[in-house]
């Protein structure tokens, strides 16, 4: 006698989200309960504090950057559509999608969109380039106080050397894609649902 | 460059579902038990279901609730009156005997008031004098459930109002440990009072809930080490409620005490199982934290609960930065390792 249906999310909205993100009906309702349980203020949107309340996220060194990725430029609240849109990047790529022609727009969870998400985590000022400083900043977040400035600097320099092709001492999105050619991005940036 | 993927995925996974935040709200049920409160997405499914639910409401509020409230008042009233009377008797075996009888009787009335159906397992392991009883904490009702089967000395803060009256009269009949709010902050004082109590073998075993806060009975969270430092025998007890008849979890940020009690009394019943586990003592070379974790694992195993290392205090407070620093340290080691490999090759 399962009566777990979503009342506050209308059928049309679920259909729209399904088309846009590719999640199934049950996944959307599940994530909607999650969204509402995080939304302590009960106003239909999540602010940064709502994310920071998750302890496992708070201890993640890149927690703040990930939280930032949910909020569009300059805004402080994200609604359910926005929430789903960002989460859609992590949907696993199904086999039947791999062979489809890319007609109108690319699905949100395509390889290049996943890479774009990761690129944006590095590219703090959103100028479509990862400068040496930006790389250093993110590396510093991940290692904390355990590595000295010089050592971290040399790691950053070496990484840029390996990736940079046009010699502008920063990594553009295309160079980023090239460096990660051999990496199984689809698998590393996908979250399998347990239901 | 690709290392970022690891943290990224972990972060988003924890956004989708994490182990900790869901412990602080009531458990979700597989199928509905005809209480609106446990059905989060209430929707009109069928006429028959609504009729059944309506009937349920009538029975619960019209019949069961008044009965239970009367019993509750009787139980509490008797407790206050009788313990005060016993307080006038001189200290001695007679007093202890009477006080035990009175306490047991009143708690049993309160148990009936909640229609709590309790199954006690392994009563041969029941806590003895001079020991400390530890249990997982789901609601204040845990106290009533345990105390109706044996006599304990309670530990807690002195409250004002009705609770305060009850506490003051209880302490006249037999020694409980009530703290002033200011004293709770002084851990040494607390520890001293507790150890004085356990050394006196005529005094009753102390009842403590080391989690420090109410958890929703699907898991056991970190045990605070204070009670495990004292060094006497620890008697673990596991309490597991059956959520199909009524959810006993007290979400103190959502409901106040009176609201909570009303909800308890208007559920179908409170069904729970209590397991008395064999006593444990701290072993050589084990410090208080390890001992606490050992006891916690035993309780979790018996009750079928998830054993978590997270602190129950996360319900209200933020997580400490030390955890983040640990993650950072691990990654640094990895990063330096791979860099050295690269420079060598």
Interface residues (C-beta under 8 A of the other chain):
Chain A: X1 X2 X3 X4 X5 X6 X7 X31 X33 X34 X37 X38 X51 X52 X53 X54 X55 X56 X57 X58 X59 X60 X61 X62 X63 X66 X87 X90 X117 X118 X121 X122 X138 X139 X142 X143 X144 X145 X146 X147 X151 X155 X158 X159 X163 X176 X179 X180 X183 X185 X188 X189 X190 X191
Chain B: X1 X2 X3 X4 X5 X6 X7 X8 X9 X10 X11 X12 X13 X14 X15 X16 X17 X18 X19 X20 X21 X22 X25 X30 X31 X32 X39 X40 X41 X42 X43 X45 X49 X310 X314 X318 X319 X323 X324 X325 X326 X327 X328 X329 X331 X332 X333 X335 X336 X339 X342
